[in-house]
Amino acid sequence: MKARAKVANGWCRGLWALVAIAGLCCTANPQDNDSRKLTDLLNRTADQTSAFLDQLSYVECTEHVVQEKLGKDGRVGLKEESAYDYLVILTDVGGELNLAESRSPLRDAKADRKNTSMLLSNGFATLFLIFHPYYAAAFRFSLAGEEVIGGRTLDKVTFRHVSGMKSPAALALRGREYPLELSGTAWIVPETGTITKIEASIDDTLQDVGLKSLHAEVEFSPLPLADPKRVYWFPDRASVDVETPRQHWRNVHQFSEYKKFSVTTEEKVTLR
């Protein structure tokens, strides 16, 4: 399975590209209560993620994007807004699943800047694939306690990419790929394995090529449209913050107005 999350800008004539190929790996001792709890939770989350992925291509929504370039004091220097019809397309080619984002502009960003690179980001809404069973050896997971959010008690699960293994993310710069060591935390409904929020960052490993930091957050909200008998949590908001030694960007993606997506075809037979 391949899903792409990209970050791009004009800096250094390069393309920031994140290839989100994620998975799970649990090496916990099955005799330990916490280990059994973690294993059971990861299994429920894997099942939930797999079921949700099957539904994802059946809905479309409106994506509102805010791109900001920040100054050294953290204040917004430049800001652009745009909107799109948004759809994630799932295909199975040769036994390999692929996810691709489709965007149709509803409102293009207004160009009120001169020779200033803005951050282009996409694909981060699919960070839930970190827990998909198709990728079973890219991360280590551990329990990090509980947290009550909105009156609901959630399990916190931390994840860290396994060094030396195929990375779930890569920086593509001038024709070369640099592995990204993603680590972070997910907030999960313990009874169902539903992911409600994910935060992910990279370790300080790519400053030699100019990437100082990257931090992404994705929040999910319940939506019953895809399957009336089962409520899935769809991406609601995704934020991406990227910093180099000289520049700092922040993008926020807001997803709304979800509805079922369908394709109508018509066949005609011509008699000669």
C-alpha positions as CSV (number, residue, x, y, z in Angstrom):
1,M,0.0,0.0,0.0
2,K,1.3,3.4,-0.8
3,A,-0.1,6.7,0.3
4,R,1.6,10.0,-0.4
5,A,1.9,13.0,1.8
6,K,3.8,15.8,0.2
7,V,5.4,19.0,1.4
8,A,6.8,21.2,-1.3
9,N,8.2,24.7,-1.7
10,G,10.6,26.6,-3.9
11,W,13.4,26.5,-1.3
12,C,16.7,25.1,-2.7
13,R,14.9,24.2,-5.9
14,G,13.7,21.0,-4.3
15,L,10.6,19.1,-3.6
16,W,9.7,18.0,-0.1
17,A,7.8,14.7,-0.4
18,L,6.5,12.5,2.3
19,V,5.6,9.0,1.3
20,A,3.4,7.7,4.0
21,I,4.0,3.9,4.1
22,A,3.3,3.0,7.7
23,G,2.5,0.0,9.8
24,L,2.6,-1.6,13.2
25,C,4.9,-3.8,15.1
26,C,4.5,-4.9,18.7
27,T,7.2,-6.9,20.5
28,A,5.7,-6.8,23.9
29,N,5.8,-9.7,26.3
30,P,2.4,-11.5,26.0
31,Q,2.6,-12.5,29.7
32,D,2.5,-8.9,30.9
33,N,-0.9,-7.3,31.4
34,D,0.1,-4.0,29.8
35,S,1.6,-5.9,26.9
36,R,-1.7,-7.8,26.4
37,K,-3.6,-4.6,26.6
38,L,-1.4,-3.0,24.0
39,T,-1.6,-6.0,21.7
40,D,-5.4,-6.1,22.0
41,L,-5.7,-2.4,21.4
42,L,-3.4,-2.5,18.3
43,N,-5.5,-5.4,16.9
44,R,-8.7,-3.4,17.3
45,T,-7.1,-0.4,15.8
46,A,-5.8,-2.4,12.8
47,D,-9.3,-3.8,12.2
48,Q,-10.9,-0.4,12.5
49,T,-8.3,1.2,10.2
50,S,-8.8,-1.5,7.6
51,A,-12.5,-1.2,7.7
52,F,-12.3,2.6,7.5
53,L,-9.9,2.4,4.5
54,D,-12.5,0.4,2.6
55,Q,-15.0,3.2,3.1
56,L,-12.7,6.2,2.4
57,S,-13.1,6.1,-1.4
58,Y,-16.8,6.3,-1.1
59,V,-16.9,9.9,0.3
60,E,-15.8,13.3,-0.9
61,C,-15.6,16.6,1.0
62,T,-14.6,20.2,0.8
63,E,-11.0,20.9,1.8
64,H,-10.1,24.4,2.9
65,V,-6.4,25.1,3.0
66,V,-4.6,28.0,4.8
67,Q,-0.9,28.5,4.0
68,E,1.1,30.7,6.2
69,K,4.7,31.9,6.1
70,L,6.0,32.8,9.6
71,G,8.6,35.3,10.7
72,K,11.3,34.7,13.3
73,D,9.0,36.0,16.0
74,G,6.3,33.4,15.0
75,R,4.0,36.0,13.5
76,V,2.3,35.4,10.2
77,G,4.1,37.3,7.4
78,L,2.1,36.0,4.5
79,K,-1.1,34.1,4.3
80,E,-3.0,32.4,1.4
81,E,-6.3,30.5,1.4
82,S,-7.8,28.1,-1.1
83,A,-10.5,25.5,-1.3
84,Y,-11.0,22.2,-3.2
85,D,-13.3,19.3,-3.8
86,Y,-11.3,16.6,-2.1
87,L,-11.4,12.8,-2.7
88,V,-9.1,10.0,-1.8
89,I,-8.9,7.3,-4.5
90,L,-8.1,3.7,-3.5
91,T,-7.0,1.3,-6.1
92,D,-5.5,-2.2,-6.2
93,V,-3.0,-2.8,-8.9
94,G,-1.1,-6.1,-9.0
95,G,-2.0,-6.9,-5.4
96,E,-0.6,-3.5,-4.2
97,L,-3.0,-1.0,-2.7
98,N,-2.5,2.6,-3.6
99,L,-4.0,5.8,-2.2
100,A,-4.1,9.0,-4.3
101,E,-5.6,12.4,-3.4
102,S,-7.7,14.1,-6.0
103,R,-8.3,17.9,-5.7
104,S,-10.5,20.1,-7.9
105,P,-10.1,23.8,-7.1
106,L,-13.1,25.6,-5.8
107,R,-11.1,28.7,-5.0
108,D,-7.4,29.2,-5.8
109,A,-5.1,31.0,-3.5
110,K,-4.6,34.6,-4.3
111,A,-1.1,35.5,-5.3
112,D,-0.4,38.5,-3.1
113,R,3.3,37.9,-2.8
114,K,6.4,38.3,-5.0
115,N,9.1,35.7,-5.3
116,T,8.2,34.1,-2.0
117,S,7.9,30.3,-1.6
118,M,5.0,29.0,0.2
119,L,4.6,25.5,1.6
120,L,2.6,23.0,-0.4
121,S,1.4,20.0,1.7
122,N,-1.0,17.1,1.0
123,G,-1.5,13.6,2.1
124,F,-1.3,14.1,5.9
125,A,-4.9,13.2,6.4
126,T,-3.8,9.6,5.8
127,L,-1.5,9.3,8.7
128,F,-3.9,6.8,10.2
129,L,-2.1,4.3,8.0
130,I,0.6,4.1,10.6
131,F,-1.7,1.5,12.3
132,H,-2.8,-0.4,9.2
133,P,-1.8,-4.1,9.3
134,Y,-0.5,-4.0,5.7
135,Y,2.7,-2.4,7.1
136,A,3.6,-4.6,10.0
137,A,7.2,-3.8,10.8
138,A,7.8,-0.1,10.5
139,F,7.0,1.1,14.1
140,R,7.4,0.2,17.7
141,F,4.4,1.0,19.9
142,S,3.9,1.6,23.6
143,L,1.1,2.6,25.9
144,A,1.4,6.1,27.4
145,G,-1.5,6.2,29.8
146,E,-5.0,7.7,29.4
147,E,-6.5,11.1,28.8
148,V,-10.0,12.4,29.0
149,I,-11.0,14.5,26.0
150,G,-14.6,15.7,25.5
151,G,-15.8,13.4,28.3
152,R,-14.3,10.3,26.6
153,T,-11.4,8.3,28.1
154,L,-8.9,7.7,25.4
155,D,-5.8,5.4,25.4
156,K,-2.6,7.2,24.4
157,V,-0.3,5.1,22.2
158,T,3.2,6.3,21.2
159,F,4.9,5.2,18.1
160,R,8.5,5.3,16.7
161,H,9.9,4.2,13.4
162,V,12.3,1.3,13.6
163,S,15.8,2.5,12.6
164,G,17.3,0.7,9.7
165,M,13.9,-0.4,8.3
166,K,12.1,1.0,5.3
167,S,11.0,4.5,6.4
168,P,7.3,5.4,6.4
169,A,8.3,8.9,5.1
170,A,11.0,10.3,2.9
171,L,12.3,13.7,1.9
172,A,12.8,13.9,-1.8
173,L,15.3,16.6,-2.6
174,R,17.0,17.1,-6.0
175,G,16.3,13.5,-7.1
176,R,17.4,11.9,-3.8
177,E,15.3,10.5,-1.0
178,Y,16.2,10.9,2.7
179,P,14.3,8.7,5.2
180,L,12.3,10.5,7.9
181,E,12.2,9.0,11.3
182,L,8.5,9.6,12.3
183,S,7.5,9.4,16.0
184,G,4.5,10.6,17.9
185,T,1.3,9.8,19.7
186,A,-2.2,8.6,18.8
187,W,-5.3,9.0,20.9
188,I,-7.5,5.9,20.5
189,V,-11.0,4.9,21.7
190,P,-10.1,1.7,23.7
191,E,-13.4,-0.1,23.1
192,T,-13.3,0.2,19.3
193,G,-9.7,1.0,18.3
194,T,-10.9,4.3,16.7
195,I,-8.2,6.9,16.2
196,T,-9.4,10.4,17.2
197,K,-6.1,12.3,16.9
198,I,-2.5,11.7,15.7
199,E,0.6,13.9,16.3
200,A,3.8,13.0,14.5
201,S,7.3,14.6,14.2
202,I,10.7,13.7,12.9
203,D,13.9,13.4,14.9
204,D,16.7,15.8,14.4
205,T,18.4,13.8,11.7
206,L,18.2,15.9,8.5
207,Q,19.6,19.3,9.4
208,D,22.5,18.6,7.1
209,V,20.1,18.8,4.1
210,G,18.2,21.8,5.5
211,L,15.2,20.3,7.3
212,K,15.2,21.6,10.8
213,S,11.8,20.3,12.0
214,L,8.5,18.9,10.8
215,H,5.4,18.4,13.0
216,A,2.0,17.2,11.9
217,E,-1.3,16.9,13.7
218,V,-4.5,15.2,12.4
219,E,-7.8,15.3,14.2
220,F,-10.8,13.1,13.4
221,S,-14.5,13.4,13.9
222,P,-17.3,10.8,13.7
223,L,-19.2,10.6,10.4
224,P,-22.0,8.0,9.8
225,L,-22.4,8.7,6.0
226,A,-20.2,6.0,4.6
227,D,-21.9,3.1,6.4
228,P,-25.2,3.8,8.2
229,K,-24.6,0.8,10.5
230,R,-21.2,1.9,11.6
231,V,-19.8,5.3,12.5
232,Y,-16.3,6.0,11.2
233,W,-14.1,8.9,12.3
234,F,-13.0,10.9,9.2
235,P,-10.2,13.5,9.1
236,D,-11.5,16.9,10.3
237,R,-8.3,19.0,10.5
238,A,-4.7,18.5,9.6
239,S,-1.9,20.9,10.4
240,V,1.7,20.8,9.1
241,D,4.5,22.8,10.5
242,V,7.9,22.8,8.7
243,E,11.0,24.8,9.5
244,T,14.4,25.2,7.9
245,P,17.3,27.2,9.3
246,R,16.0,30.3,7.4
247,Q,12.3,29.7,6.8
248,H,9.2,28.6,8.7
249,W,5.8,27.6,7.3
250,R,2.5,26.4,8.7
251,N,-0.4,24.9,6.7
252,V,-3.8,24.0,8.0
253,H,-6.2,21.7,6.1
254,Q,-9.8,21.7,7.2
255,F,-12.2,19.0,5.9
256,S,-15.9,19.5,5.9
257,E,-19.2,18.8,4.1
258,Y,-18.5,15.1,3.7
259,K,-21.0,13.3,1.4
260,K,-21.2,10.0,-0.4
261,F,-19.3,9.9,-3.7
262,S,-20.6,7.9,-6.6
263,V,-19.8,7.6,-10.3
264,T,-22.6,7.2,-12.8
265,T,-21.9,5.5,-16.1
266,E,-24.1,5.1,-19.1
267,E,-23.7,2.6,-21.9
268,K,-25.2,2.9,-25.4
269,V,-25.5,0.2,-28.0
270,T,-25.5,1.3,-31.6
271,L,-27.0,-1.0,-34.2
272,R,-25.5,-0.8,-37.7
